[in-house]
Amino acid sequence: MVEIKIITPENIRIIKSASGHSLLDILRTGGYKIYAPCGGKGTCGKCRVKITGEGEVISCKYYPDKDIEVILTGEVEANILIHQTEYLEDLPFKISNSGFFSSSPFGVAIDIGTTTVVLYFLNLLTGQIEKISSFLNPQKIYGGDVITRINYCQEHKTGLTELQKLIVDGINNEIETFILKRQLIPGNFEKIIIVGNTTMLHIILGEDPVSIALAPFKPEFIDKQVRKGYSTGLNINADAEVITLPCISAFVGADIVAGLAVLKVKPTNYLFLDIGTNGEIALIKGDEIFTCATAAGPAFEGANITCGMGAVYGAISAFSKPLKYQVIGNSEPTGICGSGIVDIVAYLLDNGTIDQTGLLREPFFIAPEKNIQIVQQDIREIQLAKSAIYSGVKILMDKAGLSFSDIGALYLAGGFGNYINIKSAIQIGLLPYELRDKIYPIGNSAGIGALQYLNSEDFEEKIDRTLKNTQYIELSNVDEFTMEFALNMNFVKFRK
């Protein structure tokens, strides 16, 4: 018998099960509604749950052989997986099975985010997603955003080598863990697809990113790169294909290209936002795609905030009023992640603790016993970040000649977009009030796009079409952006 400790936002429960059953079956027998649209065949990867000490697993492919602790998300977060099915492509598995080097070939789709790295392990013979894992980007010790990491490369002779080694070692650790558990060898890994912003792709390939941060902001490359495994430092087949998907510009990367290409439900005009340390924005008007990037800073990912932290175990992720908050893992709070910060600022604005200028006269304590608080500088960081995003949206709208009434949907991509309370984001002026009933979180569209590229030979055509239709707007060359940024710094009283 194995003992399964299940932690939800509402309670903690322990159930026992005989060994030999999948975790999906165990949870469903226990009354938990785990989303698995492929029927538990392992091909959709959507029945994933988090296990303490192991990260995310595909529950239909996971057979507990020891006592484990499972962390289940709340209903809102669970619905994001349903949204992915509704809004993101899930192409049939289509890979030529000739020319493999081993009898058990695997591929990995990797989304290298500035804060979080996500890996999707795919069986290249069956099309089954065998595992999804993630880890915090270890490069964060050298800076919370791409500019500080580029500066580190510029200011230190071995800076690029150090940052490259950190990310390569992190990926190798995940691959090696998979190898040990499945009794494989590095030679089984024959194809790697990587997405990320332009800086992250330069660093993983060991290409100097310094020109990205210097006018005229010209990267060493923005097109698709193909390397052999032996040249990358990755613990994979020496002749494996390692492909980084194409970018649009210095600050609109392959993560946005992949995310746009994987969308399948598309009104005529829509917005696409990936809100992170580098806010990447796309506005689609018919067949035209307008893109830009804003330096939102890492505030929405918990950095530069007094008690901020990533969206990990112990983070306050939702807040409604004093002493009523939600903590990831249903544990004692240790800090506040981006979604919690947005809720807190919205509450402070709504009850008049801060005014429209953002003035906070004294620290506001969320968990006094843990000394978790929000201070004036935290409010300023949020004002800078939300103004950068909203102003970027307004500039693209002006360039396209559209108003909010012309927009059919706003798709929120990325980890932060998964968890924010949309009403709170509107209240602080991060998202447009006019689109309040048209905003849809779609999860990690970049990672799903990379997975579809790995999963189906037909997806490359979608990538090419996306690139062909895209134009980039450099906000530093737009005089109106400075004015928009200044005008959007203040809060506007939420219209109920």
N, C-alpha and C positions, 0 to 999 in steps of 0.2 A: 504494500500500500504506500502511496505517496500523499503528502499533505500539501494542499494548495492554499496559501494565504492570499486572499483577494482583497485588494484595497481599492475602494472607489471614493469619489468625493463625498458620498453619503455615509459610508460605514466600512468596517473591516470584518471579513468573514473567513472562516476556515472550512474547507471541504476536503474530504478524503476520497481517493479513487484508486482502483487497482491499476497497476502499471500496464502498459501496452495500449493505452488509449491516447488519442491525440488531445492536445490541450483544448482545441476547438470543441471537441465532443464533450470533454469534461466541463468546460464552461457552459455550454448549452444545456447539458444535463442539469447543471446547477441553477438554471434559470436566467443566465446572462445572454442577451441577444447580441451575438457577435456577427458583424456584417461579413458575409462571404459570398459574393455574387457568383463565383465560379462553382459553388456547391462543395467547396472543400477540396478541390482538385489541385490546388497549389499554383494555378496559373495567373490569378489576378493579384495576389499579394496584399489583399485588402483586409484580411482577417488578423492583421498584426496587433500584438499586445506587447506591453513592456514588462520585462522580468528584471527584478532587482539584481544587479551584478552582471547581467548578460545583455541588457538593452532590448531593442525591439526584436521580436521573433514572429515568424509566420505561424499562427497557432495551429493550422491544419497539418503543418509539417513538423511540429514540435511534439515529441513524446516524452513527458516528464519521467525521469528515472530516479529522482530525488525530490526532497521537499523544496518548494520554490515559493517566491513571493511575486504575485502578479499585480501590476498597477493598471487599472482600467480607467479610461478617460470618462468625463461626463458626457451627457447627451449631446451638448453643442459640439464638442470636439469629435465625437463619433460621427455626427452628421457630415463632417468634412469629407470623410471617406465616401459617403454616398454622393456628395457633390462632385468628387473626383470622377466617379463613374458617370455622372450625368453630363459633366462639362469637359472631361479630358478623354482623348482618344485611348482606346485599348485595342490596338490592332492585332489581328490574328498572327500567331507565331509564324514567321517566314524567314528562314535562314537556310542557305545552301549547306547541306551536311557533308559536302566533299571538301577535302583538303585540310581536315583537322589533324593536328599533330598527335593527339592522344585519343584513347578509346572513351574517355570521360571528360569531354571539353566543357569548360565553364567560361562565362564572361562576367564582367562587373561593370555596372553603370554607376558613375560617381559624380555627385554634386558637391563641389568644393565651395562652400559658403565662407564668407569672411569669419563667421562665428561658428557654424556647424557644418560638419562633413557627413554626408549620407551615402551609403553604399547599397546597391541592389545586386545580389548574386543570382545569376541566371544560368540554368542548365541549358547548354547550347544544343542538346539533342532533343530535349522534351519541351522546352519553352517554359518550364516551371521556375518560378521565383523561389529559390531555396532559402534565402535569408535576406533581411534588411537590417543593416546596422548603422550606427551613427556615433560620432564622438565630437567633442568640442575642438575646433581648430586650434592646435597647439601654438600656432603663430601669434595668438593673441597676446602672449607675453611681450611681444615686440610692438604692440599697438593694436587698438581696437578697430581701426579702419584701414583702408587700402593706402591712403596717403602716408600714414605713419610707418607702414611697412615698406613702402617705396623709399621713404626717407632713410630707413634703417639700411636698406640696400645701398643707398647713395653714400651714406656716412661711414660705413664699415666695409673694409676690403673684402671680408668673408661674409658679408650680410646676406647676399643672395644664396650662397651655399648653405648657410645656417637655416634660412627659412625653407629652402627646398628640402633639406634633410628632415626638418620637423614634419612636413606634410607627407613626405614619402614614407617616413618611419611610422606615422600614424596609420596610413593606408596599409602598409605591410603588416602591421600588428593585427588589423582586422582580417586580412587575407590569411595570415598564419593561423589565427584562431579558427577560421573556417576549415583550413587544411587539416588541422589536428582533429577536429570534431568529426570530419567526414573521411578521414584516412586517405587524403589525397596527397599530391605533390605539387610544387610550384608549376611544373610543366603542364598541369591540367588547365591553367588559366591562359586562354588564348586570345581574348579580345577584351579591351578596356575602353569604355567610352567615358569621357570626362566633360563636364560642363562647369561653369563658374563665371565670375566676372573676369574681365580681361586681365587684371592684375594677377588673380589667382592662377590663371592658366599660364601666364608667363613664368610665375615662380615654380609651378610644378614641373615645367619643362626646362627650367634653368636658364630662361631668357631674361635679359636685363629689363626690368620694368620702369626704369627711371624716366624714360622719355614719355611715359604715360602722364606723368605729373607736370611736365614742362610744356609750355606753349611751343608749338601748335598742337600738343597732345597727340603725338603720333606713335602708336605702339610698334613694337618690332614685327608684329603680325596681328591680323584680325581674321584671316581665313582659316579654314580647317587645317589642322596639323596632324600628320601621321608619323609616328615613330615606331621603332622596334623595341620590344621589351628590354633587351640587353642595354639600351641606351638611357633608360629612365630611372634605374635604381629600384624599380618595383620587383618584388619577389614573385615573378611570373615566368612563363615560358620565354626563353630568350628571343624567339621569333614571333612572339605575340604582337598583334596590332594594338597600338595605343593611340587613340584618336581623341583630339580635343575638337569639339564642335565650333563652328565659326562664330565670331562676334560681329557687332555692328560698328562699334567705335571704341575709343579708349575707356569709356565709362558705361557703355551698354554692352554687356557681354553675352556669352553663349547661353547663360542661364535664361536670359530674356528671349533669345532666339528659340531655344527649345521649348520654353513655356508658351510662347505665341503659337508655335507650330503644332503643339499637342492639343490646343483648344479645339473642341468640335462643335459646340453650341455657340453660334455667333450671330448676334443681331447685326444690322447694317453698320451701326456706329457703336463702338464700345471702348472703354478704358481698361487698361491692364496695369496694375501696380504691384511691384515687388518692393516692400518697404523694409529696408535693412540699413546697415551703415551707409550704403550708397543707394539712395532711393532711385530705382529705375522705373521709368514710366513710358507707356506706349498708348497712343490714341489711334484707333483704327477707324477710318472713314471710307467705307466701301472697300476698295482694293488698295487704298493708300494706308501706309503705316507711318506715323510720326512718333519719334522717340526722343527722349532726353534723359539726363541723369542729374540728380541733385545731391549735394553733400549734406545728407540728413544727419550724419554723425551717428554714433552708436547708442544714443539714448534709448531708442526703442528696443534695443537688445540688452538693456540693463547696464551698459557701460556709462561712465561719466555721471552716474547717479549715486548719491551718497550711500544708499543701502541697496544699490542695484545689483542684479546678477542675471545670469542666463535663465532660460525657461527649463530649469532642471529641478530635481528633487529638493524640496524645501522652499521653493520660490512662491511668493504670494502672486497668484496669477489672475485673481479676480477680487474685486472689492465693491461692496455696496454701501456700507456705512461703518462707523467705528465698531470694532470687535466682530464684524461680520465680513469675513474674507475667506477665500479658497486657496489652499496651499497644494502645490503639485505633490502627489504622493500621500495626501491626507496626513502630513507630518507636522512637526513643529516648524514655524517659519524661520528662515535664516536670512531672507532678503526679499527683494521685489523684482520681478521680471517686467518686461515691457508692457504686456497686456495689463498687469496690475497697476502700473504707473499711470496708464491712460485712464483706467477706472478711477483712480484716486484723484487725479487732476480734474476730471469731469465732476466728481463729487464736490471738491473744494470750490469749483466755479459755480456749481448749482446752488450751493448753500451760502455763497457769499464770503467764504473764508479767503478766497483770492478774488480780486476785482478783474476787470477786463484788461488791465495792463499786466496782470500776472503778479501783482504785489502780494507777498505772503509775509505777514508781520512777525510770525514766530513759527518755529518748526511744528509740523503736524505729525503726531505719533500714530502709527498704524498698529504696532504691537509694542506697547510701552515696556513690557517685561523683557523684550528682546532688544530694546533700544532701536527699533526699526522705525525710521522717520523720513519725512520729506522736508527739505529745506528750500530756501529761496533759489539757490543756484540750480536745484533740480527742476524747478518750474521754468527757469530761463532756458535750460537745455531742451525741455519739451517744446517751448515756444519756438526756438530756432529750428528744431527738427520738423515740427508740424508745418511751419511756414514754408520751409524749403519744399516739402512735398506738395502742399496745396498750390504754391506759386508755380511749380513746374507744371502741374495739371492745367492751370489757367493759361500759361503761355502756349501749351500745345493746343488748347481749345481755340485760342485766338489765331494761331497759325493755320488751323484747319478750317476756320470760319464757322465753328459750331458753338452752340450754347448747350447748357445742361439738359434742356428739354429735347435735344436731338439725340441724347445718349441712351441706348437701350440697356446697358449693363456696365457695372464696374466689377472686374474680377480681381480679387485680392490674392496674390500668390505669396509663397514663402512661409516660413515658420511663424513670423509675427502676425501675418495676415490670418493664420489659422485660429489664433486665440483671442484676438482683440474683441472687445464688446463693440459692435458697430455703432450702437447708440452713443457710447462714450466717445468713440473716435469722431463722430459727427459733432458732438457737443464741444469738444476742444478745438474744432476747426481743422482736423487732420483730413477728414473726408467731406465731400460736398453734401450739405443738407438736402439739396435738390434731388440727389440720387438715393435717398434714404431707403427706398423700397426696391432698389435695383442693385444692391451690393452683395456679392457672392464670394465667400472664401473658397479657394480651390486647392489648398494644400501645396505640396511641393511639386509644382508643375515643371520646374527645371529638372528635378530628378526623374519624374515620370517621362519627360521628353527624352532624356538620355536613355532611359530604359526602353522606350519605344524604338529608338535608333538601334539599340542592341538587339531588340526583339524582332524587328521587321525590316527587311530590305526596302520596303516601300516608303519608310518614313523620311528617308533622305530627300525625296522630292518635295515633301512639305517644308523641310528646312530651306531648301533652295528657293522655293516660292516665297517664303517669308522674307528672306534676304533681298530678293529682287524687288519687293514692294516697299521696302523700308527706307526712310530718310531720317537722318539724325540732326537734331537741333542743338547746337552748343550754346547753353544758357549764358555763358560768360560773354557771348557776342550779341546777346539780346538786351538792348538798353532797358526795355520794359521790365525785365526780371527783377532788377534792383528795387524798382518802385513797388512791384507786386510783393516782394519779400518784406519790405518795410510795412506795407499796408496789412499784411496777413500775420504779423507778429502778435498783435493783440487778440484776445478772445472776443468772440461775439456771443451775446446771450442766446442760449439755445431756445429755439422757437418750438414750444410744445404743442 
